[in-house]
């Protein structure tokens, strides 16, 4: 048999689907591919879609392998008023990329919701910062009218699969797990991917889009570092009353309150539905809340409403009530919780008709209070079957490229990095990885290069590692900063936040570098700026102290000293907390 050491990119059209084979050492044959993508999640599907849409697709044989059943994702369908519980915030930059490759038109846009405003505040001091998409200068596109767009992960995955149906030259293998990956020692030293159906794929480039426990990363012998946050995230779909006639009728505001136990986020899906992402430490409390929801969903609804409104001292008592019930194995009385919350509201001097009152069964239909928009609507019920919990981790591969025995491999998405969800960065980071890598591959093909060579892939690793590390570091520090009730820390973070909130020019500058605009550039500096979404603007503000002071100086000379002192103090505290 002829040698396949130099397999050409160019494939004859008539023989497009014919398998090029070679003898394997065990007398089995292997299929020669240019690119094998392991993982059919959003990152893997987006990469396949991007490669399929590029001019390079006509010169590459691409195979995607997924252990799950992709037909279930392709056939996924829910009623218009029902939502799945895993929701992501897509930045304008991510949406622009999906449009460029032709995938966004296959996403059901009626199941997405723009995020036009954002309210973030400190659960201890109540210091607050507000962001509005209208404050960012637009470039004439409609993207400037939103900070991001919320969508169910399955809606995005289904759209990507629909797009791939228009590219039959890309082979999808699902319901088939990767059994092992070894290196071909005979010739070329390409990765050999053995599938559960005994098929063997010999590939010029192996791409790991296979999640946190990545087999590709293990094969490439790429170490990673990280830690568990000892925190559980609770997700659920919440129903609530629609906004009043005097408020934004579309409900496009996202809310996040930083509590000592972890941040709680309220993400809009429709005028009457939102998604919950509640990070809780200790994990036992999260498990108790999930257990209470299975017994009586109204208890979780009441606890969510209270978590956005009550002072932390009362929340701690309510947490003890939930934990005690879990320990004793008894169901929590929903009415008793409501009465306890009402009593605590009265003890804190919260008026029953106030926006901060969550225990009232009477929903106000009149003129809302002036601060009504500062808090999310009251949750009235939880969609059955949507309450779930999972552990949170920080993990970053030491490199994205395999070398030596693990050469011709590259990592994207969760296989390369996982981050705390408080900034909603995971999916956007993965899509930015995909955009950069697909361009590197297309450039290698255009120049007649080897797509699996270290030289061809190096620009991807250089650009994305710096960008991802920057945002992961900022998010991790922000998590540590808000996990303490130590008074000097609370004071420093509150002063910095309140001063920043008064400087509209500074906020606009932060939003402009936090994903509120799409970016067509690919240099590392722009990439680092473009990966953030609305939730991370606060982290970006703290991390980018130097640029903030520069913007503040242009906005107001008199404010420089104050914001400088406040944020410099925060910076020192963050540094100490991260040691």
TORLUM-552810 format. One record per residue (C-alpha): residue number from 1; x, y, z; chain. Coordinates in steps of 0.25 Angstrom, whole numbers, plus 2048, in hexadecimal, padded with zeros to 3 digits. Example, Ala and Ser with C-alpha at 12.3 -4.5 7.8 and 13.67 -1.06 7.14 Angstrom:
// TORLUM-552810
(1; (831; 7EE; 81F); 'A')
(2; (837; 7FC; 81D); 'A')
END
This chain:
// TORLUM-552810
(1; (800; 800; 800); 'A')
(2; (805; 80E; 7FD); 'A')
(3; (80A; 816; 808); 'A')
(4; (801; 821; 80E); 'A')
(5; (80B; 829; 815); 'A')
(6; (808; 835; 80C); 'A')
(7; (7F9; 834; 80B); 'A')
(8; (7F4; 840; 802); 'A')
(9; (7EA; 849; 807); 'A')
(10; (7E3; 849; 7F9); 'A')
(11; (7D9; 83E; 7F8); 'A')
(12; (7D2; 83A; 7EB); 'A')
(13; (7C4; 83E; 7EA); 'A')
(14; (7BF; 831; 7E4); 'A')
(15; (7C6; 829; 7EF); 'A')
(16; (7C2; 833; 7FB); 'A')
(17; (7BC; 828; 804); 'A')
(18; (7C6; 81D; 800); 'A')
(19; (7CE; 819; 80C); 'A')
(20; (7DD; 819; 80A); 'A')
(21; (7E3; 80E; 812); 'A')
(22; (7F0; 808; 817); 'A')
(23; (7F4; 7FC; 81E); 'A')
(24; (7F4; 7FD; 82D); 'A')
(25; (7FE; 7F4; 835); 'A')
(26; (7F3; 7EB; 83A); 'A')
(27; (7EE; 7E8; 82C); 'A')
(28; (7E3; 7F2; 82E); 'A')
(29; (7E2; 7FE; 824); 'A')
(30; (7E2; 80C; 828); 'A')
(31; (7DB; 818; 821); 'A')
(32; (7E3; 823; 81E); 'A')
(33; (7DE; 831; 821); 'A')
(34; (7E3; 83F; 821); 'A')
(35; (7DC; 843; 82E); 'A')
(36; (7D4; 83B; 839); 'A')
(37; (7CC; 843; 843); 'A')
(38; (7C9; 83C; 850); 'A')
(39; (7BD; 842; 857); 'A')
(40; (7AF; 846; 851); 'A')
(41; (7AC; 851; 85B); 'A')
(42; (7AB; 85F; 857); 'A')
(43; (7BA; 861; 855); 'A')
(44; (7BC; 855; 84D); 'A')
(45; (7AF; 857; 844); 'A')
(46; (7B3; 866; 842); 'A')
(47; (7C1; 862; 83E); 'A')
(48; (7BB; 858; 834); 'A')
(49; (7B2; 863; 82F); 'A')
(50; (7BD; 86D; 82E); 'A')
(51; (7C6; 864; 826); 'A')
(52; (7BA; 860; 81D); 'A')
(53; (7B8; 86E; 81A); 'A')
(54; (7C6; 871; 816); 'A')
(55; (7CC; 870; 809); 'A')
(56; (7D6; 865; 80F); 'A')
(57; (7CA; 85B; 810); 'A')
(58; (7CC; 857; 802); 'A')
(59; (7DA; 853; 804); 'A')
(60; (7D8; 84C; 812); 'A')
(61; (7D2; 83F; 817); 'A')
(62; (7CB; 842; 824); 'A')
(63; (7C5; 839; 82E); 'A')
(64; (7BD; 83C; 83B); 'A')
(65; (7BC; 831; 845); 'A')
(66; (7B1; 832; 851); 'A')
(67; (7AE; 827; 85B); 'A')
(68; (7A0; 82C; 85D); 'A')
(69; (794; 82C; 854); 'A')
(70; (794; 838; 84B); 'A')
(71; (786; 835; 845); 'A')
(72; (780; 838; 852); 'A')
(73; (786; 846; 852); 'A')
(74; (782; 848; 843); 'A')
(75; (774; 844; 847); 'A')
(76; (773; 84C; 854); 'A')
(77; (766; 854; 855); 'A')
(78; (75F; 85B; 860); 'A')
(79; (752; 863; 861); 'A')
(80; (754; 872; 85F); 'A')
(81; (752; 874; 86E); 'A')
(82; (75B; 869; 873); 'A')
(83; (76A; 86A; 874); 'A')
(84; (776; 861; 877); 'A')
(85; (77E; 864; 884); 'A')
(86; (78C; 866; 87D); 'A')
(87; (78D; 874; 878); 'A')
(88; (798; 87C; 873); 'A')
(89; (79B; 88B; 870); 'A')
(90; (7A1; 88D; 862); 'A')
(91; (7A9; 899; 860); 'A')
(92; (7A7; 8A2; 854); 'A')
(93; (7B4; 89D; 84F); 'A')
(94; (7B0; 88F; 850); 'A')
(95; (7A3; 891; 849); 'A')
(96; (7AB; 899; 83E); 'A')
(97; (7B4; 88C; 83C); 'A')
(98; (7A8; 883; 83B); 'A')
(99; (7A2; 88C; 831); 'A')
(100; (7AF; 88C; 829); 'A')
(101; (7AF; 87D; 828); 'A')
(102; (7A0; 87D; 824); 'A')
(103; (79C; 875; 831); 'A')
(104; (794; 880; 838); 'A')
(105; (789; 880; 82E); 'A')
(106; (786; 871; 832); 'A')
(107; (784; 875; 841); 'A')
(108; (776; 877; 845); 'A')
(109; (777; 886; 848); 'A')
(110; (769; 887; 84E); 'A')
(111; (76F; 87E; 85A); 'A')
(112; (77A; 888; 85C); 'A')
(113; (779; 895; 864); 'A')
(114; (781; 8A2; 864); 'A')
(115; (788; 8A7; 870); 'A')
(116; (787; 8B6; 86F); 'A')
(117; (78A; 8BA; 87E); 'A')
(118; (791; 8B4; 88A); 'A')
(119; (790; 8B6; 899); 'A')
(120; (79B; 8B1; 8A1); 'A')
(121; (79C; 8B4; 8B0); 'A')
(122; (7A3; 8B0; 8BD); 'A')
(123; (79B; 8A7; 8C6); 'A')
(124; (7A2; 8AD; 8D3); 'A')
(125; (7A3; 8BC; 8D0); 'A')
(126; (798; 8BD; 8C5); 'A')
(127; (7A3; 8C5; 8BC); 'A')
(128; (79E; 8C4; 8AE); 'A')
(129; (7A2; 8C6; 8A0); 'A')
(130; (798; 8C7; 894); 'A')
(131; (79B; 8C4; 885); 'A')
(132; (793; 8C8; 87A); 'A')
(133; (796; 8C4; 86B); 'A')
(134; (790; 8D2; 867); 'A')
(135; (79D; 8D8; 86E); 'A')
(136; (7A6; 8D2; 864); 'A')
(137; (7A9; 8DA; 857); 'A')
(138; (7A3; 8D1; 84B); 'A')
(139; (7AA; 8CE; 83E); 'A')
(140; (79C; 8CE; 837); 'A')
(141; (799; 8C0; 839); 'A')
(142; (78E; 8BA; 841); 'A')
(143; (798; 8B3; 84A); 'A')
(144; (79B; 8C0; 851); 'A')
(145; (78D; 8C0; 857); 'A')
(146; (790; 8B4; 860); 'A')
(147; (79B; 8B0; 869); 'A')
(148; (799; 8A1; 866); 'A')
(149; (78F; 897; 862); 'A')
(150; (78A; 88C; 86B); 'A')
(151; (787; 87E; 865); 'A')
(152; (785; 870; 869); 'A')
(153; (791; 868; 866); 'A')
(154; (789; 85D; 85F); 'A')
(155; (783; 868; 856); 'A')
(156; (791; 86C; 852); 'A')
(157; (796; 85D; 850); 'A')
(158; (789; 85A; 848); 'A')
(159; (78C; 866; 83F); 'A')
(160; (79B; 862; 83D); 'A')
(161; (796; 854; 839); 'A')
(162; (78C; 859; 82F); 'A')
(163; (797; 862; 829); 'A')
(164; (7A0; 855; 828); 'A')
(165; (795; 84E; 820); 'A')
(166; (798; 858; 815); 'A')
(167; (7A7; 853; 815); 'A')
(168; (7A6; 844; 812); 'A')
(169; (7B4; 844; 80F); 'A')
(170; (7B7; 844; 81E); 'A')
(171; (7B5; 836; 824); 'A')
(172; (7AD; 836; 832); 'A')
(173; (7AF; 829; 83A); 'A')
(174; (7A6; 829; 846); 'A')
(175; (7A2; 81E; 850); 'A')
(176; (7B0; 81A; 850); 'A')
(177; (7BA; 81B; 85B); 'A')
(178; (7C9; 81D; 859); 'A')
(179; (7CF; 810; 85F); 'A')
(180; (7DE; 814; 85E); 'A')
(181; (7E8; 81D; 857); 'A')
(182; (7F6; 819; 854); 'A')
(183; (801; 81E; 84B); 'A')
(184; (804; 817; 83D); 'A')
(185; (812; 813; 83F); 'A')
(186; (813; 80D; 831); 'A')
(187; (813; 81A; 829); 'A')
(188; (810; 829; 82B); 'A')
(189; (80D; 827; 839); 'A')
(190; (7FF; 82C; 838); 'A')
(191; (7F4; 829; 843); 'A')
(192; (7EC; 81C; 841); 'A')
(193; (7DE; 81E; 847); 'A')
(194; (7D8; 810; 84A); 'A')
(195; (7C9; 811; 84B); 'A')
(196; (7BF; 808; 853); 'A')
(197; (7BA; 802; 845); 'A')
(198; (7C9; 7FE; 842); 'A')
(199; (7CB; 808; 838); 'A')
(200; (7D8; 80F; 838); 'A')
(201; (7DA; 81D; 834); 'A')
(202; (7E9; 821; 830); 'A')
(203; (7E9; 831; 830); 'A')
(204; (7F2; 83C; 82C); 'A')
(205; (7EC; 844; 838); 'A')
(206; (7E5; 840; 844); 'A')
(207; (7DC; 84A; 84B); 'A')
(208; (7D7; 848; 859); 'A')
(209; (7CA; 84F; 85B); 'A')
(210; (7C6; 844; 865); 'A')
(211; (7C4; 84B; 872); 'A')
(212; (7CA; 84C; 87F); 'A')
(213; (7CE; 83D; 880); 'A')
(214; (7D5; 83E; 872); 'A')
(215; (7DA; 831; 86C); 'A')
(216; (7E1; 839; 862); 'A')
(217; (7E8; 841; 86D); 'A')
(218; (7EC; 834; 874); 'A')
(219; (7F2; 82E; 867); 'A')
(220; (7FA; 83B; 864); 'A')
(221; (7FF; 83A; 872); 'A')
(222; (7FC; 849; 875); 'A')
(223; (7FB; 84C; 884); 'A')
(224; (7F1; 855; 889); 'A')
(225; (7F0; 85D; 896); 'A')
(226; (7E4; 861; 89E); 'A')
(227; (7DB; 85F; 8AA); 'A')
(228; (7CD; 85D; 8AF); 'A')
(229; (7C6; 869; 8B4); 'A')
(230; (7BF; 860; 8BF); 'A')
(231; (7B2; 866; 8B9); 'A')
(232; (7A6; 861; 8B2); 'A')
(233; (79E; 868; 8A7); 'A')
(234; (78F; 867; 8A7); 'A')
(235; (788; 869; 899); 'A')
(236; (779; 86A; 897); 'A')
(237; (76F; 870; 88E); 'A')
(238; (766; 87A; 896); 'A')
(239; (759; 880; 892); 'A')
(240; (754; 88E; 897); 'A')
(241; (74A; 899; 894); 'A')
(242; (74C; 8A1; 888); 'A')
(243; (752; 8AF; 88A); 'A')
(244; (748; 8BA; 88D); 'A')
(245; (743; 8C4; 882); 'A')
(246; (74D; 8CE; 888); 'A')
(247; (759; 8C5; 887); 'A')
(248; (760; 8BF; 87B); 'A')
(249; (756; 8B6; 876); 'A')
(250; (760; 8AC; 86F); 'A')
(251; (768; 8A9; 87C); 'A')
(252; (776; 8AA; 876); 'A')
(253; (77D; 8AD; 883); 'A')
(254; (786; 8A4; 88A); 'A')
(255; (789; 8A4; 899); 'A')
(256; (794; 89F; 8A2); 'A')
(257; (796; 8A0; 8B1); 'A')
(258; (7A3; 89C; 8B7); 'A')
(259; (7A0; 895; 8C4); 'A')
(260; (7AB; 890; 8CE); 'A')
(261; (7A7; 882; 8CA); 'A')
(262; (7A8; 885; 8BB); 'A')
(263; (7A2; 88D; 8B0); 'A')
(264; (793; 88B; 8AC); 'A')
(265; (78F; 88F; 89D); 'A')
(266; (782; 891; 897); 'A')
(267; (783; 890; 888); 'A')
(268; (777; 894; 87F); 'A')
(269; (771; 88B; 875); 'A')
(270; (763; 891; 872); 'A')
(271; (75A; 89B; 879); 'A')
(272; (755; 890; 883); 'A')
(273; (761; 886; 883); 'A')
(274; (76F; 887; 888); 'A')
(275; (77B; 87E; 88B); 'A')
(276; (781; 87C; 898); 'A')
(277; (790; 87A; 89B); 'A')
(278; (793; 87A; 8AA); 'A')
(279; (7A1; 877; 8AF); 'A')
(280; (7A1; 872; 8BD); 'A')
(281; (7AC; 86F; 8C8); 'A')
(282; (7AB; 865; 8CF); 'A')
(283; (7A6; 85B; 8C5); 'A')
(284; (79E; 855; 8D0); 'A')
(285; (795; 861; 8D0); 'A')
(286; (793; 860; 8C1); 'A')
(287; (78F; 851; 8C2); 'A')
(288; (785; 855; 8CD); 'A')
(289; (77F; 85F; 8C4); 'A')
(290; (77E; 855; 8B9); 'A')
(291; (778; 84B; 8C2); 'A')
(292; (76E; 855; 8C7); 'A')
(293; (76A; 859; 8B9); 'A')
(294; (767; 84A; 8B6); 'A')
(295; (75E; 84A; 8C2); 'A')
(296; (757; 857; 8C1); 'A')
(297; (75C; 860; 8B5); 'A')
(298; (755; 86C; 8BC); 'A')
(299; (760; 86C; 8C6); 'A')
(300; (76B; 86E; 8BC); 'A')
(301; (763; 879; 8B5); 'A')
(302; (762; 880; 8C3); 'A')
(303; (771; 87E; 8C6); 'A')
(304; (774; 884; 8B8); 'A')
(305; (76C; 890; 8BB); 'A')
(306; (772; 892; 8C8); 'A')
(307; (780; 891; 8C3); 'A')
(308; (77E; 89D; 8BA); 'A')
(309; (778; 8A5; 8C5); 'A')
(310; (77B; 8A2; 8D4); 'A')
(311; (787; 8A6; 8DB); 'A')
(312; (791; 89B; 8DD); 'A')
(313; (78F; 899; 8EC); 'A')
(314; (781; 895; 8E9); 'A')
(315; (785; 88C; 8DD); 'A')
(316; (78F; 885; 8E7); 'A')
(317; (783; 881; 8F0); 'A')
(318; (77B; 87C; 8E4); 'A')
(319; (787; 874; 8DF); 'A')
(320; (788; 86D; 8ED); 'A')
(321; (779; 86A; 8EC); 'A')
(322; (77B; 863; 8DF); 'A')
(323; (787; 85C; 8E3); 'A')
(324; (780; 857; 8F0); 'A')
(325; (775; 851; 8E9); 'A')
(326; (77E; 84A; 8DF); 'A')
(327; (786; 844; 8EB); 'A')
(328; (779; 840; 8F2); 'A')
(329; (773; 83A; 8E5); 'A')
(330; (766; 842; 8E6); 'A')
(331; (75F; 84A; 8DC); 'A')
(332; (75F; 859; 8DD); 'A')
(333; (752; 860; 8DF); 'A')
(334; (751; 86A; 8D4); 'A')
(335; (747; 873; 8DC); 'A')
(336; (750; 873; 8E8); 'A')
(337; (75B; 878; 8DF); 'A')
(338; (753; 883; 8DA); 'A')
(339; (74F; 887; 8E8); 'A')
(340; (75D; 887; 8EC); 'A')
(341; (761; 890; 8E0); 'A')
(342; (756; 899; 8E3); 'A')
(343; (75A; 89B; 8F2); 'A')
(344; (768; 89E; 8EE); 'A')
(345; (764; 8A8; 8E4); 'A')
(346; (75C; 8AF; 8EE); 'A')
(347; (768; 8AE; 8F8); 'A')
(348; (770; 8B5; 8EE); 'A')
(349; (766; 8C0; 8EB); 'A')
(350; (762; 8BB; 8DD); 'A')
(351; (755; 8C0; 8D9); 'A')
(352; (74B; 8B6; 8D4); 'A')
(353; (749; 8BE; 8C8); 'A')
(354; (758; 8C0; 8C5); 'A')
(355; (75F; 8BA; 8BA); 'A')
(356; (768; 8B3; 8C4); 'A')
(357; (75C; 8AC; 8CA); 'A')
(358; (75B; 89E; 8C5); 'A')
(359; (752; 897; 8CE); 'A')
(360; (745; 89E; 8CA); 'A')
(361; (73B; 895; 8C2); 'A')
(362; (735; 8A2; 8BC); 'A')
(363; (73C; 8A6; 8AF); 'A')
(364; (73B; 8B5; 8AE); 'A')
(365; (734; 8B9; 8A1); 'A')
(366; (735; 8C8; 8A3); 'A')
(367; (740; 8D2; 8A1); 'A')
(368; (74E; 8CB; 8A5); 'A')
(369; (757; 8D1; 8AE); 'A')
(370; (763; 8DA; 8A8); 'A')
(371; (76D; 8CF; 8AC); 'A')
(372; (764; 8C3; 8A5); 'A')
(373; (76E; 8C1; 89A); 'A')
(374; (77A; 8BF; 8A4); 'A')
(375; (775; 8B1; 8A8); 'A')
(376; (770; 8A5; 8A0); 'A')
(377; (761; 8A2; 8A0); 'A')
(378; (75C; 899; 8AA); 'A')
(379; (75D; 88A; 8A7); 'A')
(380; (74F; 884; 8A7); 'A')
(381; (753; 875; 8A4); 'A')
(382; (75E; 86C; 89F); 'A')
(383; (75D; 864; 892); 'A')
(384; (75C; 856; 896); 'A')
(385; (768; 84D; 893); 'A')
(386; (771; 859; 891); 'A')
(387; (778; 85A; 89F); 'A')
(388; (786; 854; 89E); 'A')
(389; (794; 856; 8A5); 'A')
(390; (7A2; 853; 8A1); 'A')
(391; (7B0; 856; 8A7); 'A')
(392; (7B8; 862; 8A3); 'A')
(393; (7C7; 861; 89F); 'A')
(394; (7D2; 86A; 89A); 'A')
(395; (7DB; 862; 890); 'A')
(396; (7E5; 867; 886); 'A')
(397; (7EE; 85E; 87D); 'A')
(398; (7FD; 862; 87D); 'A')
(399; (7FD; 863; 86E); 'A')
(400; (7F2; 861; 863); 'A')
(401; (7FC; 85A; 85A); 'A')
(402; (801; 84C; 85B); 'A')
(403; (810; 849; 859); 'A')
(404; (81A; 83E; 858); 'A')
(405; (812; 831; 85A); 'A')
(406; (805; 839; 85A); 'A')
(407; (808; 841; 84D); 'A')
(408; (7FD; 845; 843); 'A')
(409; (7F3; 848; 84E); 'A')
(410; (7EC; 854; 852); 'A')
(411; (7E1; 858; 85D); 'A')
(412; (7D5; 861; 85D); 'A')
(413; (7CA; 865; 866); 'A')
(414; (7C8; 85D; 873); 'A')
(415; (7D3; 853; 86F); 'A')
(416; (7DD; 85F; 871); 'A')
(417; (7D6; 867; 87C); 'A')
(418; (7CB; 868; 885); 'A')
(419; (7C7; 874; 88E); 'A')
(420; (7BD; 878; 898); 'A')
(421; (7B0; 87C; 892); 'A')
(422; (7AE; 889; 899); 'A')
(423; (7B3; 890; 88C); 'A')
(424; (7AC; 887; 882); 'A')
(425; (7B9; 885; 87B); 'A')
(426; (7BA; 876; 878); 'A')
(427; (7B3; 876; 86B); 'A')
(428; (7B8; 883; 865); 'A')
(429; (7C6; 87F; 868); 'A')
(430; (7C4; 872; 861); 'A')
(431; (7BE; 879; 855); 'A')
(432; (7C9; 883; 855); 'A')
(433; (7D3; 877; 855); 'A')
(434; (7CB; 871; 849); 'A')
(435; (7CC; 87E; 841); 'A')
(436; (7DB; 87F; 843); 'A')
(437; (7DE; 871; 840); 'A')
(438; (7D6; 870; 834); 'A')
(439; (7DD; 87C; 82E); 'A')
(440; (7EA; 876; 831); 'A')
(441; (7E6; 869; 82A); 'A')
(442; (7E1; 871; 81E); 'A')
(443; (7EE; 879; 81D); 'A')
(444; (7F6; 86C; 81D); 'A')
(445; (7EE; 866; 812); 'A')
(446; (7EF; 873; 80A); 'A')
(447; (7FE; 873; 80B); 'A')
(448; (7FF; 864; 808); 'A')
(449; (804; 861; 816); 'A')
(450; (801; 855; 81F); 'A')
(451; (7F5; 858; 828); 'A')
(452; (7FA; 84F; 833); 'A')
(453; (808; 855; 834); 'A')
(454; (80C; 85D; 840); 'A')
(455; (810; 869; 838); 'A')
(456; (802; 86A; 832); 'A')
(457; (7FB; 869; 83F); 'A')
(458; (804; 871; 848); 'A')
(459; (7FD; 87F; 845); 'A')
(460; (7F0; 879; 84A); 'A')
(461; (7F7; 875; 857); 'A')
(462; (7FE; 882; 859); 'A')
(463; (7F1; 88A; 857); 'A')
(464; (7E7; 882; 85E); 'A')
(465; (7EF; 87E; 86A); 'A')
(466; (7F2; 88C; 86E); 'A')
(467; (7E4; 891; 86C); 'A')
(468; (7DE; 885; 874); 'A')
(469; (7E8; 886; 87F); 'A')
(470; (7E4; 895; 880); 'A')
(471; (7D6; 893; 882); 'A')
(472; (7D7; 887; 88B); 'A')
(473; (7E0; 88E; 894); 'A')
(474; (7D7; 89A; 895); 'A')
(475; (7CA; 891; 898); 'A')
(476; (7D2; 889; 8A2); 'A')
(477; (7D6; 895; 8A9); 'A')
(478; (7C8; 89B; 8A9); 'A')
(479; (7C3; 88E; 8AF); 'A')
(480; (7CD; 88F; 8BA); 'A')
(481; (7CB; 89E; 8BC); 'A')
(482; (7BC; 89C; 8BE); 'A')
(483; (7BD; 890; 8C7); 'A')
(484; (7C1; 897; 8D3); 'A')
(485; (7B9; 8A0; 8DD); 'A')
(486; (7C6; 8A6; 8E3); 'A')
(487; (7C2; 8B4; 8E5); 'A')
(488; (7CF; 8BB; 8DF); 'A')
(489; (7CD; 8B2; 8D2); 'A')
(490; (7BE; 8B6; 8D2); 'A')
(491; (7C1; 8C4; 8D3); 'A')
(492; (7CC; 8C4; 8C8); 'A')
(493; (7C4; 8BD; 8BE); 'A')
(494; (7B7; 8C5; 8C1); 'A')
(495; (7BE; 8D2; 8BF); 'A')
(496; (7C4; 8CE; 8B2); 'A')
(497; (7B7; 8C9; 8AD); 'A')
(498; (7AF; 8D5; 8B1); 'A')
(499; (7B9; 8DF; 8AB); 'A')
(500; (7BA; 8D7; 89E); 'A')
(501; (7AB; 8D7; 89D); 'A')
(502; (7AB; 8E6; 89D); 'A')
(503; (7B5; 8E7; 891); 'A')
(504; (7AD; 8E4; 885); 'A')
(505; (7B9; 8E6; 87C); 'A')
(506; (7C1; 8DC; 883); 'A')
(507; (7B5; 8D2; 883); 'A')
(508; (7B4; 8D4; 874); 'A')
(509; (7C2; 8D2; 872); 'A')
(510; (7C2; 8C5; 87A); 'A')
(511; (7B5; 8C0; 873); 'A')
(512; (7BC; 8C3; 866); 'A')
(513; (7C7; 8BA; 869); 'A')
(514; (7BE; 8AF; 870); 'A')
(515; (7B7; 8A9; 864); 'A')
(516; (7AD; 8B4; 861); 'A')
(517; (7B2; 8B5; 853); 'A')
(518; (7B6; 8AB; 849); 'A')
(519; (7C4; 8AA; 845); 'A')
(520; (7CA; 8A6; 838); 'A')
(521; (7D8; 8A7; 83C); 'A')
(522; (7E0; 89B; 841); 'A')
(523; (7EC; 8A1; 847); 'A')
(524; (7EE; 89D; 856); 'A')
(525; (7EB; 8AA; 85C); 'A')
(526; (7DE; 8AB; 855); 'A')
(527; (7DB; 89D; 858); 'A')
(528; (7DD; 89F; 867); 'A')
(529; (7D4; 8AB; 867); 'A')
(530; (7C9; 8A4; 85E); 'A')
(531; (7C7; 897; 866); 'A')
(532; (7C0; 89E; 872); 'A')
(533; (7B1; 89F; 872); 'A')
(534; (7A7; 8A7; 87B); 'A')
(535; (7A9; 89F; 888); 'A')
(536; (7B8; 8A1; 888); 'A')
(537; (7B9; 8B0; 886); 'A')
(538; (7BB; 8B2; 895); 'A')
(539; (7C6; 8A8; 895); 'A')
(540; (7CC; 8AF; 889); 'A')
(541; (7CB; 8BC; 890); 'A')
(542; (7D3; 8B7; 89C); 'A')
(543; (7DD; 8B0; 894); 'A')
(544; (7DF; 8BC; 88A); 'A')
(545; (7E2; 8C6; 895); 'A')
(546; (7EC; 8CE; 88C); 'A')
(547; (7E3; 8CF; 881); 'A')
(548; (7D7; 8D3; 88A); 'A')
(549; (7E0; 8DE; 891); 'A')
(550; (7E3; 8E3; 883); 'A')
(551; (7D5; 8E4; 87F); 'A')
(552; (7D1; 8EA; 88C); 'A')
(553; (7DC; 8F5; 88A); 'A')
(554; (7D5; 8F9; 87C); 'A')
(555; (7C7; 8F9; 883); 'A')
(556; (7CA; 901; 88F); 'A')
(557; (7D8; 905; 895); 'A')
(558; (7D2; 907; 8A2); 'A')
(559; (7CD; 8F8; 8A3); 'A')
(560; (7DB; 8F2; 8A0); 'A')
(561; (7E0; 8F2; 8AE); 'A')
(562; (7D3; 8EC; 8B4); 'A')
(563; (7D1; 8E1; 8AA); 'A')
(564; (7E0; 8DF; 8AA); 'A')
(565; (7E1; 8DD; 8B9); 'A')
(566; (7D5; 8D4; 8B9); 'A')
(567; (7D9; 8CB; 8AE); 'A')
(568; (7E7; 8CA; 8B2); 'A')
(569; (7E3; 8C6; 8C0); 'A')
(570; (7DA; 8BB; 8B9); 'A')
(571; (7E6; 8B7; 8B0); 'A')
(572; (7EF; 8B5; 8BD); 'A')
(573; (7E4; 8AD; 8C3); 'A')
(574; (7E1; 8A4; 8B7); 'A')
(575; (7F0; 8A1; 8B6); 'A')
(576; (7F1; 89D; 8C5); 'A')
(577; (7E5; 894; 8C4); 'A')
(578; (7EA; 88D; 8B7); 'A')
(579; (7F7; 889; 8BE); 'A')
END
